[in-house]
Amino acid sequence: MTAEILTIPCRSDNYAFLMRCSETGTVALFDAPEAAPVLAALAEKGWKLDLVFLTHHHPDHVEGLAELQAEHSPKIIGAKLDKDRLPPLDIEVVEGDTVSVGALKGVVYDVSGHTINHVAFCFQGAMFTGDSLMALGCGRVFEGTMEMMWESLSKLASQPADTMVYSGHEYTQANGQFAITVEQENTDLQARIADIADKRGQGIATVPSLLALELATNPFLRAGTAERFGEIRAAKDGF
């Protein structure tokens, strides 16, 4: 994939992502937690914002949108089935639809669980997962069922292992503290926790993460069954 992707810290622990197609210069934002950091990144790069993709309706993923629209007038893309809870959409999408950022093509996946009608956008080499699959974790199951969330994570786990996972929050260190209680003998996980501690000590983001690494260390992807996933998610909720 010929693209430049920027990870932009927002609020206290959110991330937004800017992706620019190298061929056409088209620029897309994935989620809009806060406007100021995104506008600063756009100004520094000299980019115009053309598109905004929304993964779900929660305020910490959409609150920056109005100010971004005032400055750049991008087209807004989000789930057709959740349009009543999202800001007004220019392009409504459902699972299986193809989306474009210039010459870059992505596929929409329904990844309900954290919320109903949460979507992820999967491009070659990069997937934008919001609060579904997260670095060393997954979103809390607020609206869906454990079975639904397991199905959603399984869709994302089936993407090519060299895909980078662009998820919505810097929760990785806390996720690691829980993950090690599930798989104490996982040496890949032990090494990852040490690497995370080093990065966070230097103020370095742990997002994006490599899907292959998630498959090797993320207890929610490694559950094997929806029932076991539900047990692990319930344990995390009370951790």
C-alpha positions in Angstrom: 0.0 0.0 0.0 1.4 3.3 -1.1 0.3 5.6 1.7 1.6 7.7 4.5 -0.2 7.2 7.8 0.1 9.5 10.8 -0.9 8.4 14.4 -2.3 11.4 16.2 -2.7 11.4 20.0 -6.0 13.1 21.0 -7.7 13.8 24.4 -6.2 11.8 27.2 -5.7 8.4 25.6 -7.4 8.4 22.2 -5.8 8.1 18.7 -6.9 9.4 15.3 -5.2 8.5 12.1 -4.5 10.4 8.9 -3.9 8.4 5.8 -2.7 10.1 2.6 -2.7 8.3 -0.8 0.7 8.8 -2.3 -0.7 8.5 -5.8 -3.5 11.0 -5.7 -2.8 13.1 -2.6 -6.2 12.2 -1.1 -6.3 12.5 2.7 -8.6 10.6 5.0 -9.0 10.7 8.8 -10.2 7.7 10.8 -12.2 8.9 13.8 -12.4 12.4 15.1 -11.9 12.5 18.9 -10.6 16.1 18.9 -10.0 18.7 16.2 -7.0 20.6 17.4 -4.3 17.9 17.1 -5.7 16.8 13.7 -5.7 20.4 12.4 -2.2 20.9 13.6 -1.0 17.8 11.8 -2.8 18.7 8.6 -1.2 22.2 8.7 2.2 20.9 9.4 2.0 18.6 6.4 0.2 21.1 4.2 -2.6 18.6 3.6 -6.3 19.2 2.9 -8.7 16.8 4.6 -10.9 15.1 2.0 -12.6 12.3 4.0 -13.5 11.3 7.5 -14.3 7.6 8.3 -16.2 7.0 11.6 -16.0 3.6 13.3 -18.8 4.2 15.8 -20.9 6.8 17.5 -19.2 7.3 20.9 -18.4 10.9 21.7 -14.7 10.3 22.0 -14.6 9.3 18.4 -16.7 12.0 16.8 -16.6 15.1 19.0 -13.9 16.8 16.8 -15.9 16.4 13.6 -17.8 19.7 13.6 -14.6 21.8 13.8 -12.9 19.8 11.2 -15.8 20.2 8.9 -15.7 24.0 9.4 -12.1 24.1 8.4 -11.9 21.5 5.6 -15.5 20.4 4.5 -14.6 16.6 4.2 -17.1 14.0 3.2 -18.1 11.8 6.2 -18.4 8.1 5.9 -20.0 5.8 8.4 -22.3 2.9 9.1 -25.7 3.1 7.4 -27.2 1.0 10.1 -26.0 3.5 12.8 -26.8 6.7 10.9 -29.3 7.8 13.5 -26.6 7.9 16.2 -23.7 9.2 14.0 -23.2 12.8 12.7 -24.8 13.3 9.3 -23.2 11.1 6.7 -22.3 11.8 3.1 -21.6 8.2 2.4 -23.4 5.4 4.2 -21.7 2.0 4.2 -22.5 -1.6 5.2 -20.4 -4.7 5.6 -18.8 -5.8 2.4 -18.8 -2.3 0.8 -15.6 -1.1 -0.8 -14.3 2.4 0.2 -11.7 4.4 -1.5 -9.0 6.9 -0.3 -7.7 8.0 -3.7 -6.2 4.9 -5.3 -6.4 3.0 -2.0 -9.2 0.5 -1.7 -10.6 -0.8 1.6 -13.4 -3.1 2.7 -16.0 -2.4 5.4 -16.5 -5.0 8.2 -19.3 -5.0 10.7 -17.5 -5.5 14.0 -20.4 -5.1 16.4 -19.9 -5.8 20.1 -18.5 -2.7 21.7 -21.4 -1.0 20.1 -24.0 -2.4 17.7 -23.1 -1.4 14.1 -19.5 -0.6 14.9 -17.5 -0.9 11.7 -13.8 -1.4 10.8 -12.1 -0.3 7.6 -9.6 -2.8 6.3 -7.1 -1.7 3.6 -4.1 -3.6 2.3 -1.6 -3.5 5.1 -3.7 -1.3 7.4 -6.9 -1.8 9.3 -8.7 0.9 11.3 -10.5 -0.9 14.1 -11.8 1.8 16.5 -12.7 0.1 19.8 -13.2 -3.4 18.4 -9.7 -5.1 18.2 -7.2 -3.1 20.2 -3.5 -3.4 21.0 -3.3 -6.4 23.4 -7.0 -6.1 24.0 -10.5 -5.4 22.7 -13.3 -3.0 23.5 -15.6 -3.6 26.4 -18.8 -5.3 25.2 -21.3 -2.5 25.9 -24.1 -3.2 23.5 -23.6 -6.5 21.8 -23.1 -10.1 23.1 -19.9 -12.0 23.8 -20.7 -14.2 20.8 -21.1 -11.2 18.6 -17.8 -9.7 19.7 -16.0 -13.0 19.2 -17.3 -13.2 15.6 -16.2 -9.6 15.0 -12.7 -10.2 16.3 -12.5 -13.4 14.2 -13.2 -11.4 11.1 -10.3 -9.1 11.9 -8.0 -11.9 12.9 -8.5 -13.5 9.5 -6.8 -10.5 7.7 -3.2 -10.9 6.5 -0.8 -11.3 9.4 1.4 -8.4 8.2 -1.5 -5.9 8.5 -1.0 -3.1 10.9 -3.8 -2.6 13.4 -4.7 1.1 14.0 -6.9 1.1 17.1 -8.5 3.9 19.0 -6.8 4.1 22.4 -3.5 3.9 24.3 -4.6 1.2 26.6 -1.8 -1.3 25.7 0.2 -1.2 29.0 -2.9 -1.8 31.1 -4.0 -4.5 28.7 -0.7 -6.2 29.1 -1.0 -6.2 32.9 -4.2 -8.2 32.4 -3.0 -10.4 29.5 -0.2 -11.9 31.5 -2.7 -13.2 34.1 -4.3 -15.2 31.3 -1.1 -16.6 29.7 1.7 -16.4 32.2 4.0 -18.7 30.3 3.7 -16.9 26.9 7.2 -15.7 26.2 6.1 -13.6 23.2 3.7 -11.8 25.6 6.4 -11.4 28.2 8.7 -9.8 25.6 5.9 -7.5 24.4 5.1 -6.3 27.8 8.8 -5.3 28.3 8.8 -3.5 25.0 5.6 -1.7 25.8 7.1 -0.5 29.1 10.2 0.8 27.3 8.1 2.6 24.7 5.7 4.2 27.2 8.7 5.2 29.3 9.9 7.2 26.3 6.4 8.5 25.5 6.3 6.5 22.3 2.9 5.3 21.1 2.2 1.5 21.1 -0.4 1.9 18.3 -0.4 0.8 15.6 0.5 -2.8 16.3 1.2 -5.7 13.9 -1.6 -8.3 13.6 0.9 -11.1 13.7 1.9 -9.8 17.2 -1.7 -9.6 18.3 -2.3 -13.2 17.2 0.7 -14.3 19.3 0.0 -12.3 22.4 -3.6 -10.9 22.6 -5.7 -13.1 24.9 -8.9 -12.1 23.3 -7.8 -13.3 19.8 -6.4 -16.5 21.3 -9.5 -17.5 23.2 -10.5 -20.2 20.6 -14.2 -20.1 21.3 -16.9 -17.5 22.0 -17.5 -19.1 25.4 -13.8 -18.8 26.4 -13.7 -15.3 25.0 -16.6 -14.3 27.2 -14.9 -15.7 30.3 -11.7 -13.7 29.5 -13.7 -10.5 28.7 -15.6 -10.8 32.0 -12.4 -11.3 33.9 -11.0 -8.1 32.2 -14.1 -6.2 33.1 -13.4 -6.9 36.8 -9.7 -6.6 36.7 
